[in-house]
Amino acid sequence: MDVSALGRLLLVVGIAVAAVGGFLALGGRLPFGRLPGDISVQGQGTSFFFPIVSCIVLSVVLTVVLNIIIRR
């Protein structure tokens, strides 16, 4: 592995770490987990939550981003 490839790899890893950090810092303000279509059932003493729509949106976004990155 030459130095320029290592530099690009470190840059991509750094951007990914920064993106994850930003997502975690803004996690409470983002609508993920509270989108229309997410299943939330509350009963007497029990609750069930399944963010189905949030999972689908996250899957589509990650698929597009990874396809853009990999095709370069």
C-alpha positions, 0 to 999 in steps of 0.5 A: 500500500503506497502512502497516497492510498493510506492517506485516502484511507485515513481521510475516509475513516476520519470523515466516517468517525466525524459523521458518526460523532455528529449523528450521536451528538444530534441523535436526540433532535433527529426524527429517527425513531419517531417517524410515522409508521413506527410501531409503538404499543403501550399496555399495562406495565409493558411497552413495545417499540419497533422503528420499522420506518426508521429502519427502512429509511436508514437502510435506503440512505446507507445503501445509496451512500455506500454505492456512491463510495464503492463505485468510485 
